Amino acid sequence: MYTDFNKIVLDFQLQEHERFIFKFVSLYKSIDEDRDGIIDEEQFRQMVYQMNVLDRPQHPGEQDGMLKIVDPHNNKKMTFSEIMHLFLNHMVD
C-alpha cells in the first residue's frame, strides 16, 4: 500500500515538473535548430530575450553576466541542463 502511495506522489511530482518546464523545453527546441542539444551564445541571447528573463532584456551587460555563469570557460556552447540550472537559480534569487 505504501508503494502505491509513493508511486502516485512521484507520478504527480513528475507531471507537475514537466508542466512547469514545458514552455522552456519548447523554446529550447525551437532555438536549437540542429537538434544537437547545445546552443551557442547568440542563441542563448535570443532565448533570454524571448523568455523575458531580465528586467531590461536589451541590456547586454546583464546577459553577459548570465553568460559568465552558464559558460564560465567561454567555450560559446551551452547545454539544456546548464541553462535550466541557471534559470532556476535566477528564479529563486
C-alpha positions in Angstrom: 0.0 0.0 0.0 2.9 2.4 0.8 4.5 1.6 -2.6 1.2 2.5 -4.4 1.0 5.8 -2.5 4.7 6.5 -3.2 4.1 5.9 -6.9 1.1 8.2 -7.0 3.1 11.0 -5.3 6.1 10.6 -7.5 4.0 10.5 -10.7 2.2 13.7 -9.6 5.5 15.4 -9.0 6.9 14.4 -12.3 3.8 15.6 -14.1 4.0 19.0 -12.4 7.7 19.3 -13.2 7.0 18.5 -16.8 4.2 21.1 -16.9 6.5 23.7 -15.2 9.3 23.4 -17.8 7.1 22.7 -20.9 7.5 26.3 -22.3 11.2 26.3 -21.6 11.6 22.9 -23.4 9.6 24.1 -26.4 11.6 27.3 -26.7 14.9 25.5 -26.3 13.9 23.0 -29.1 12.9 25.9 -31.4 16.2 27.7 -30.8 18.4 24.6 -31.1 17.8 24.3 -34.8 20.3 21.5 -35.4 18.9 19.5 -32.5 22.2 18.6 -31.0 21.2 19.8 -27.5 23.8 22.6 -27.5 23.2 26.2 -28.2 25.7 29.0 -28.9 26.0 32.5 -27.4 23.7 34.2 -29.9 21.0 31.5 -29.5 21.4 31.9 -25.7 20.9 35.7 -26.0 17.8 35.1 -28.2 16.4 32.7 -25.6 17.0 35.2 -22.7 15.2 37.8 -24.8 12.3 35.6 -25.7 11.8 34.4 -22.1 11.9 38.0 -20.8 14.2 36.8 -18.1 15.8 40.2 -17.4 14.2 43.4 -16.3 15.8 45.1 -19.2 16.5 42.4 -21.9 18.1 44.8 -24.2 20.9 45.5 -21.7 23.9 43.4 -22.9 25.8 43.7 -19.6 23.1 41.6 -17.8 23.2 39.0 -20.5 27.0 38.9 -20.3 26.7 38.2 -16.6 24.4 35.3 -17.2 26.8 34.0 -19.9 29.7 34.1 -17.5 27.7 31.9 -15.1 26.4 29.4 -17.7 29.6 29.3 -19.8 32.5 30.1 -17.3 35.2 28.8 -19.7 33.8 30.9 -22.6 33.6 28.0 -25.0 30.5 29.5 -26.5 28.4 26.4 -26.1 25.7 25.7 -23.5 23.6 22.6 -22.8 20.0 22.3 -21.9 20.7 21.3 -18.4 23.2 24.1 -17.8 20.7 26.7 -18.9 17.9 25.1 -17.0 20.0 25.2 -13.9 20.9 28.9 -14.5 17.3 29.9 -15.0 16.0 28.0 -12.0 18.7 29.7 -9.8 17.8 33.1 -11.4 14.1 32.5 -10.5 14.9 31.6 -6.9 17.1 34.7 -6.4 
